[in-house]
Amino acid sequence: MGLIKSSFSFMVGTAVGVYVAQNYNVPNIQKLVNTGILIAKHIEENYRKPKKRNEDD
């Protein structure tokens, strides 16, 4: 019975997700993640401490 119970909740969740995606303006999560990563890289590059130079070179 555990397999049927977990499958039922998965199927209901999938059906609700499909309904919401078709009938509402849901943002593209992948685009939001990529934008966040791009902003994080930009901040990290701009505010990184400069590398120490060896005075032996």
HTML snippet that shows the backbone in 3Dmol.js (N, CA, C, O; Angstrom):
<script src="https://3Dmol.org/build/3Dmol-min.js"></script>
<div id="view" style="width:600px;height:400px;position:relative"></div>
<script>
const pdb = `
ATOM      1  N   MET A   1       0.814  -1.202   0.000  1.00  0.00           N
ATOM      2  CA  MET A   1       0.000   0.000   0.000  1.00  0.00           C
ATOM      3  C   MET A   1       0.854   1.261   0.000  1.00  0.00           C
ATOM      4  O   MET A   1       0.379   2.317  -0.419  1.00  0.00           O
ATOM      5  N   GLY A   2       2.099   1.182   0.458  1.00  0.00           N
ATOM      6  CA  GLY A   2       2.961   2.359   0.495  1.00  0.00           C
ATOM      7  C   GLY A   2       3.276   2.883  -0.895  1.00  0.00           C
ATOM      8  O   GLY A   2       3.376   4.093  -1.100  1.00  0.00           O
ATOM      9  N   LEU A   3       3.432   1.971  -1.853  1.00  0.00           N
ATOM     10  CA  LEU A   3       3.737   2.367  -3.225  1.00  0.00           C
ATOM     11  C   LEU A   3       2.552   3.090  -3.856  1.00  0.00           C
ATOM     12  O   LEU A   3       2.729   4.075  -4.574  1.00  0.00           O
ATOM     13  N   ILE A   4       1.356   2.606  -3.590  1.00  0.00           N
ATOM     14  CA  ILE A   4       0.152   3.235  -4.146  1.00  0.00           C
ATOM     15  C   ILE A   4      -0.056   4.617  -3.533  1.00  0.00           C
ATOM     16  O   ILE A   4      -0.422   5.562  -4.232  1.00  0.00           O
ATOM     17  N   LYS A   5       0.176   4.732  -2.233  1.00  0.00           N
ATOM     18  CA  LYS A   5      -0.018   6.007  -1.545  1.00  0.00           C
ATOM     19  C   LYS A   5       0.981   7.054  -2.045  1.00  0.00           C
ATOM     20  O   LYS A   5       0.601   8.201  -2.277  1.00  0.00           O
ATOM     21  N   SER A   6       2.251   6.676  -2.214  1.00  0.00           N
ATOM     22  CA  SER A   6       3.243   7.637  -2.691  1.00  0.00           C
ATOM     23  C   SER A   6       3.023   7.964  -4.159  1.00  0.00           C
ATOM     24  O   SER A   6       3.254   9.100  -4.573  1.00  0.00           O
ATOM     25  N   SER A   7       2.584   6.999  -4.953  1.00  0.00           N
ATOM     26  CA  SER A   7       2.298   7.248  -6.369  1.00  0.00           C
ATOM     27  C   SER A   7       1.107   8.186  -6.525  1.00  0.00           C
ATOM     28  O   SER A   7       1.102   9.049  -7.402  1.00  0.00           O
ATOM     29  N   PHE A   8       0.099   8.015  -5.672  1.00  0.00           N
ATOM     30  CA  PHE A   8      -1.084   8.870  -5.737  1.00  0.00           C
ATOM     31  C   PHE A   8      -0.710  10.325  -5.456  1.00  0.00           C
ATOM     32  O   PHE A   8      -1.149  11.220  -6.179  1.00  0.00           O
ATOM     33  N   SER A   9       0.088  10.577  -4.426  1.00  0.00           N
ATOM     34  CA  SER A   9       0.457  11.956  -4.113  1.00  0.00           C
ATOM     35  C   SER A   9       1.338  12.548  -5.215  1.00  0.00           C
ATOM     36  O   SER A   9       1.244  13.741  -5.505  1.00  0.00           O
ATOM     37  N   PHE A  10       2.183  11.735  -5.824  1.00  0.00           N
ATOM     38  CA  PHE A  10       3.002  12.210  -6.944  1.00  0.00           C
ATOM     39  C   PHE A  10       2.122  12.579  -8.136  1.00  0.00           C
ATOM     40  O   PHE A  10       2.336  13.618  -8.761  1.00  0.00           O
ATOM     41  N   MET A  11       1.147  11.751  -8.453  1.00  0.00           N
ATOM     42  CA  MET A  11       0.267  12.006  -9.601  1.00  0.00           C
ATOM     43  C   MET A  11      -0.597  13.243  -9.357  1.00  0.00           C
ATOM     44  O   MET A  11      -0.800  14.041 -10.272  1.00  0.00           O
ATOM     45  N   VAL A  12      -1.103  13.411  -8.142  1.00  0.00           N
ATOM     46  CA  VAL A  12      -1.903  14.598  -7.826  1.00  0.00           C
ATOM     47  C   VAL A  12      -1.039  15.850  -7.917  1.00  0.00           C
ATOM     48  O   VAL A  12      -1.483  16.868  -8.448  1.00  0.00           O
ATOM     49  N   GLY A  13       0.175  15.787  -7.412  1.00  0.00           N
ATOM     50  CA  GLY A  13       1.088  16.926  -7.496  1.00  0.00           C
ATOM     51  C   GLY A  13       1.431  17.281  -8.929  1.00  0.00           C
ATOM     52  O   GLY A  13       1.508  18.458  -9.282  1.00  0.00           O
ATOM     53  N   THR A  14       1.639  16.265  -9.757  1.00  0.00           N
ATOM     54  CA  THR A  14       1.928  16.500 -11.170  1.00  0.00           C
ATOM     55  C   THR A  14       0.732  17.143 -11.869  1.00  0.00           C
ATOM     56  O   THR A  14       0.895  18.086 -12.644  1.00  0.00           O
ATOM     57  N   ALA A  15      -0.460  16.636 -11.595  1.00  0.00           N
ATOM     58  CA  ALA A  15      -1.669  17.189 -12.221  1.00  0.00           C
ATOM     59  C   ALA A  15      -1.883  18.646 -11.801  1.00  0.00           C
ATOM     60  O   ALA A  15      -2.212  19.489 -12.636  1.00  0.00           O
ATOM     61  N   VAL A  16      -1.700  18.939 -10.534  1.00  0.00           N
ATOM     62  CA  VAL A  16      -1.853  20.321 -10.058  1.00  0.00           C
ATOM     63  C   VAL A  16      -0.788  21.217 -10.691  1.00  0.00           C
ATOM     64  O   VAL A  16      -1.084  22.345 -11.084  1.00  0.00           O
ATOM     65  N   GLY A  17       0.433  20.728 -10.791  1.00  0.00           N
ATOM     66  CA  GLY A  17       1.502  21.507 -11.416  1.00  0.00           C
ATOM     67  C   GLY A  17       1.224  21.811 -12.871  1.00  0.00           C
ATOM     68  O   GLY A  17       1.469  22.928 -13.325  1.00  0.00           O
ATOM     69  N   VAL A  18       0.718  20.842 -13.610  1.00  0.00           N
ATOM     70  CA  VAL A  18       0.371  21.056 -15.021  1.00  0.00           C
ATOM     71  C   VAL A  18      -0.759  22.069 -15.133  1.00  0.00           C
ATOM     72  O   VAL A  18      -0.711  22.954 -15.987  1.00  0.00           O
ATOM     73  N   TYR A  19      -1.770  21.953 -14.288  1.00  0.00           N
ATOM     74  CA  TYR A  19      -2.896  22.899 -14.304  1.00  0.00           C
ATOM     75  C   TYR A  19      -2.413  24.320 -14.032  1.00  0.00           C
ATOM     76  O   TYR A  19      -2.789  25.253 -14.741  1.00  0.00           O
ATOM     77  N   VAL A  20      -1.592  24.483 -13.020  1.00  0.00           N
ATOM     78  CA  VAL A  20      -1.097  25.817 -12.659  1.00  0.00           C
ATOM     79  C   VAL A  20      -0.238  26.390 -13.786  1.00  0.00           C
ATOM     80  O   VAL A  20      -0.361  27.570 -14.117  1.00  0.00           O
ATOM     81  N   ALA A  21       0.634  25.563 -14.380  1.00  0.00           N
ATOM     82  CA  ALA A  21       1.510  26.036 -15.452  1.00  0.00           C
ATOM     83  C   ALA A  21       0.715  26.466 -16.680  1.00  0.00           C
ATOM     84  O   ALA A  21       1.116  27.398 -17.377  1.00  0.00           O
ATOM     85  N   GLN A  22      -0.396  25.806 -16.952  1.00  0.00           N
ATOM     86  CA  GLN A  22      -1.179  26.139 -18.131  1.00  0.00           C
ATOM     87  C   GLN A  22      -2.085  27.348 -17.921  1.00  0.00           C
ATOM     88  O   GLN A  22      -2.373  28.076 -18.871  1.00  0.00           O
ATOM     89  N   ASN A  23      -2.532  27.568 -16.702  1.00  0.00           N
ATOM     90  CA  ASN A  23      -3.554  28.588 -16.480  1.00  0.00           C
ATOM     91  C   ASN A  23      -3.054  29.850 -15.784  1.00  0.00           C
ATOM     92  O   ASN A  23      -3.804  30.820 -15.675  1.00  0.00           O
ATOM     93  N   TYR A  24      -1.833  29.864 -15.321  1.00  0.00           N
ATOM     94  CA  TYR A  24      -1.314  31.029 -14.621  1.00  0.00           C
ATOM     95  C   TYR A  24       0.042  31.401 -15.192  1.00  0.00           C
ATOM     96  O   TYR A  24       0.714  30.571 -15.805  1.00  0.00           O
ATOM     97  N   ASN A  25       0.440  32.640 -14.992  1.00  0.00           N
ATOM     98  CA  ASN A  25       1.716  33.130 -15.487  1.00  0.00           C
ATOM     99  C   ASN A  25       2.809  32.761 -14.480  1.00  0.00           C
ATOM    100  O   ASN A  25       3.112  33.533 -13.570  1.00  0.00           O
ATOM    101  N   VAL A  26       3.383  31.598 -14.651  1.00  0.00           N
ATOM    102  CA  VAL A  26       4.400  31.087 -13.741  1.00  0.00           C
ATOM    103  C   VAL A  26       5.773  31.503 -14.284  1.00  0.00           C
ATOM    104  O   VAL A  26       6.046  31.282 -15.464  1.00  0.00           O
ATOM    105  N   PRO A  27       6.643  32.097 -13.459  1.00  0.00           N
ATOM    106  CA  PRO A  27       7.951  32.521 -13.958  1.00  0.00           C
ATOM    107  C   PRO A  27       8.829  31.321 -14.308  1.00  0.00           C
ATOM    108  O   PRO A  27       8.685  30.235 -13.747  1.00  0.00           O
ATOM    109  N   ASN A  28       9.739  31.549 -15.247  1.00  0.00           N
ATOM    110  CA  ASN A  28      10.673  30.512 -15.660  1.00  0.00           C
ATOM    111  C   ASN A  28      11.779  30.418 -14.614  1.00  0.00           C
ATOM    112  O   ASN A  28      12.622  31.309 -14.519  1.00  0.00           O
ATOM    113  N   ILE A  29      11.777  29.356 -13.840  1.00  0.00           N
ATOM    114  CA  ILE A  29      12.711  29.191 -12.732  1.00  0.00           C
ATOM    115  C   ILE A  29      14.145  29.082 -13.241  1.00  0.00           C
ATOM    116  O   ILE A  29      15.057  29.634 -12.625  1.00  0.00           O
ATOM    117  N   GLN A  30      14.358  28.384 -14.347  1.00  0.00           N
ATOM    118  CA  GLN A  30      15.711  28.222 -14.886  1.00  0.00           C
ATOM    119  C   GLN A  30      16.305  29.584 -15.261  1.00  0.00           C
ATOM    120  O   GLN A  30      17.492  29.823 -15.040  1.00  0.00           O
ATOM    121  N   LYS A  31      15.498  30.461 -15.817  1.00  0.00           N
ATOM    122  CA  LYS A  31      15.971  31.797 -16.178  1.00  0.00           C
ATOM    123  C   LYS A  31      16.331  32.596 -14.920  1.00  0.00           C
ATOM    124  O   LYS A  31      17.335  33.307 -14.900  1.00  0.00           O
ATOM    125  N   LEU A  32      15.514  32.478 -13.879  1.00  0.00           N
ATOM    126  CA  LEU A  32      15.807  33.171 -12.629  1.00  0.00           C
ATOM    127  C   LEU A  32      17.096  32.657 -11.994  1.00  0.00           C
ATOM    128  O   LEU A  32      17.883  33.445 -11.469  1.00  0.00           O
ATOM    129  N   VAL A  33      17.319  31.350 -12.038  1.00  0.00           N
ATOM    130  CA  VAL A  33      18.539  30.759 -11.472  1.00  0.00           C
ATOM    131  C   VAL A  33      19.757  31.233 -12.247  1.00  0.00           C
ATOM    132  O   VAL A  33      20.768  31.604 -11.650  1.00  0.00           O
ATOM    133  N   ASN A  34      19.671  31.224 -13.575  1.00  0.00           N
ATOM    134  CA  ASN A  34      20.799  31.673 -14.389  1.00  0.00           C
ATOM    135  C   ASN A  34      21.117  33.144 -14.147  1.00  0.00           C
ATOM    136  O   ASN A  34      22.288  33.521 -14.106  1.00  0.00           O
ATOM    137  N   THR A  35      20.097  33.975 -13.987  1.00  0.00           N
ATOM    138  CA  THR A  35      20.306  35.393 -13.697  1.00  0.00           C
ATOM    139  C   THR A  35      20.976  35.565 -12.336  1.00  0.00           C
ATOM    140  O   THR A  35      21.881  36.386 -12.189  1.00  0.00           O
ATOM    141  N   GLY A  36      20.534  34.795 -11.342  1.00  0.00           N
ATOM    142  CA  GLY A  36      21.143  34.867 -10.007  1.00  0.00           C
ATOM    143  C   GLY A  36      22.602  34.457 -10.026  1.00  0.00           C
ATOM    144  O   GLY A  36      23.429  35.083  -9.364  1.00  0.00           O
ATOM    145  N   ILE A  37      22.932  33.410 -10.779  1.00  0.00           N
ATOM    146  CA  ILE A  37      24.321  32.956 -10.876  1.00  0.00           C
ATOM    147  C   ILE A  37      25.167  34.016 -11.567  1.00  0.00           C
ATOM    148  O   ILE A  37      26.295  34.277 -11.149  1.00  0.00           O
ATOM    149  N   LEU A  38      24.637  34.626 -12.617  1.00  0.00           N
ATOM    150  CA  LEU A  38      25.367  35.674 -13.336  1.00  0.00           C
ATOM    151  C   LEU A  38      25.644  36.863 -12.422  1.00  0.00           C
ATOM    152  O   LEU A  38      26.751  37.403 -12.436  1.00  0.00           O
ATOM    153  N   ILE A  39      24.676  37.273 -11.642  1.00  0.00           N
ATOM    154  CA  ILE A  39      24.858  38.390 -10.712  1.00  0.00           C
ATOM    155  C   ILE A  39      25.878  38.028  -9.631  1.00  0.00           C
ATOM    156  O   ILE A  39      26.715  38.854  -9.266  1.00  0.00           O
ATOM    157  N   ALA A  40      25.811  36.797  -9.119  1.00  0.00           N
ATOM    158  CA  ALA A  40      26.765  36.363  -8.100  1.00  0.00           C
ATOM    159  C   ALA A  40      28.191  36.353  -8.646  1.00  0.00           C
ATOM    160  O   ALA A  40      29.118  36.764  -7.949  1.00  0.00           O
ATOM    161  N   LYS A  41      28.378  35.894  -9.870  1.00  0.00           N
ATOM    162  CA  LYS A  41      29.713  35.901 -10.489  1.00  0.00           C
ATOM    163  C   LYS A  41      30.219  37.318 -10.666  1.00  0.00           C
ATOM    164  O   LYS A  41      31.392  37.600 -10.422  1.00  0.00           O
ATOM    165  N   HIS A  42      29.334  38.212 -11.093  1.00  0.00           N
ATOM    166  CA  HIS A  42      29.715  39.616 -11.288  1.00  0.00           C
ATOM    167  C   HIS A  42      30.159  40.250  -9.967  1.00  0.00           C
ATOM    168  O   HIS A  42      31.183  40.931  -9.915  1.00  0.00           O
ATOM    169  N   ILE A  43      29.394  40.026  -8.912  1.00  0.00           N
ATOM    170  CA  ILE A  43      29.747  40.576  -7.602  1.00  0.00           C
ATOM    171  C   ILE A  43      31.052  39.973  -7.099  1.00  0.00           C
ATOM    172  O   ILE A  43      31.900  40.680  -6.556  1.00  0.00           O
ATOM    173  N   GLU A  44      31.211  38.667  -7.281  1.00  0.00           N
ATOM    174  CA  GLU A  44      32.415  37.984  -6.812  1.00  0.00           C
ATOM    175  C   GLU A  44      33.653  38.503  -7.544  1.00  0.00           C
ATOM    176  O   GLU A  44      34.700  38.680  -6.921  1.00  0.00           O
ATOM    177  N   GLU A  45      33.556  38.747  -8.838  1.00  0.00           N
ATOM    178  CA  GLU A  45      34.708  39.252  -9.601  1.00  0.00           C
ATOM    179  C   GLU A  45      35.042  40.684  -9.219  1.00  0.00           C
ATOM    180  O   GLU A  45      36.216  41.050  -9.162  1.00  0.00           O
ATOM    181  N   ASN A  46      34.024  41.502  -8.957  1.00  0.00           N
ATOM    182  CA  ASN A  46      34.272  42.915  -8.654  1.00  0.00           C
ATOM    183  C   ASN A  46      34.776  43.149  -7.241  1.00  0.00           C
ATOM    184  O   ASN A  46      35.531  44.094  -7.011  1.00  0.00           O
ATOM    185  N   TYR A  47      34.383  42.319  -6.295  1.00  0.00           N
ATOM    186  CA  TYR A  47      34.732  42.559  -4.903  1.00  0.00           C
ATOM    187  C   TYR A  47      35.748  41.569  -4.351  1.00  0.00           C
ATOM    188  O   TYR A  47      35.956  41.510  -3.139  1.00  0.00           O
ATOM    189  N   ARG A  48      36.380  40.796  -5.216  1.00  0.00           N
ATOM    190  CA  ARG A  48      37.400  39.841  -4.781  1.00  0.00           C
ATOM    191  C   ARG A  48      38.644  40.601  -4.345  1.00  0.00           C
ATOM    192  O   ARG A  48      39.006  41.616  -4.941  1.00  0.00           O
ATOM    193  N   LYS A  49      39.294  40.099  -3.299  1.00  0.00           N
ATOM    194  CA  LYS A  49      40.541  40.710  -2.865  1.00  0.00           C
ATOM    195  C   LYS A  49      41.600  40.481  -3.940  1.00  0.00           C
ATOM    196  O   LYS A  49      41.657  39.405  -4.534  1.00  0.00           O
ATOM    197  N   PRO A  50      42.432  41.481  -4.193  1.00  0.00           N
ATOM    198  CA  PRO A  50      43.480  41.272  -5.198  1.00  0.00           C
ATOM    199  C   PRO A  50      44.482  40.225  -4.729  1.00  0.00           C
ATOM    200  O   PRO A  50      44.755  40.095  -3.535  1.00  0.00           O
ATOM    201  N   LYS A  51      45.024  39.483  -5.691  1.00  0.00           N
ATOM    202  CA  LYS A  51      46.007  38.468  -5.340  1.00  0.00           C
ATOM    203  C   LYS A  51      47.293  39.138  -4.888  1.00  0.00           C
ATOM    204  O   LYS A  51      47.699  40.171  -5.419  1.00  0.00           O
ATOM    205  N   LYS A  52      47.921  38.527  -3.895  1.00  0.00           N
ATOM    206  CA  LYS A  52      49.188  39.054  -3.412  1.00  0.00           C
ATOM    207  C   LYS A  52      50.280  38.695  -4.408  1.00  0.00           C
ATOM    208  O   LYS A  52      50.353  37.565  -4.890  1.00  0.00           O
ATOM    209  N   ARG A  53      51.116  39.662  -4.705  1.00  0.00           N
ATOM    210  CA  ARG A  53      52.227  39.404  -5.610  1.00  0.00           C
ATOM    211  C   ARG A  53      53.455  39.049  -4.779  1.00  0.00           C
ATOM    212  O   ARG A  53      53.739  39.672  -3.756  1.00  0.00           O
ATOM    213  N   ASN A  54      54.159  38.051  -5.235  1.00  0.00           N
ATOM    214  CA  ASN A  54      55.418  37.692  -4.569  1.00  0.00           C
ATOM    215  C   ASN A  54      56.469  38.737  -4.955  1.00  0.00           C
ATOM    216  O   ASN A  54      56.587  39.108  -6.123  1.00  0.00           O
ATOM    217  N   GLU A  55      57.210  39.193  -3.987  1.00  0.00           N
ATOM    218  CA  GLU A  55      58.229  40.198  -4.268  1.00  0.00           C
ATOM    219  C   GLU A  55      59.489  39.563  -4.808  1.00  0.00           C
ATOM    220  O   GLU A  55      60.415  40.273  -5.200  1.00  0.00           O
ATOM    221  N   ASP A  56      59.549  38.209  -4.839  1.00  0.00           N
ATOM    222  CA  ASP A  56      60.707  37.529  -5.371  1.00  0.00           C
ATOM    223  C   ASP A  56      60.734  37.576  -6.895  1.00  0.00           C
ATOM    224  O   ASP A  56      61.810  37.488  -7.489  1.00  0.00           O
ATOM    225  N   ASP A  57      59.587  37.710  -7.537  1.00  0.00           N
ATOM    226  CA  ASP A  57      59.513  37.672  -8.994  1.00  0.00           C
ATOM    227  C   ASP A  57      59.962  38.941  -9.627  1.00  0.00           C
ATOM    228  O   ASP A  57      59.955  39.056 -10.853  1.00  0.00           O
TER     229      ASP A  57
END
`;
const viewer = $3Dmol.createViewer("view");
viewer.addModel(pdb, "pdb");
viewer.setStyle({}, {cartoon: {color: "spectrum"}});
viewer.zoomTo();
viewer.render();
</script>
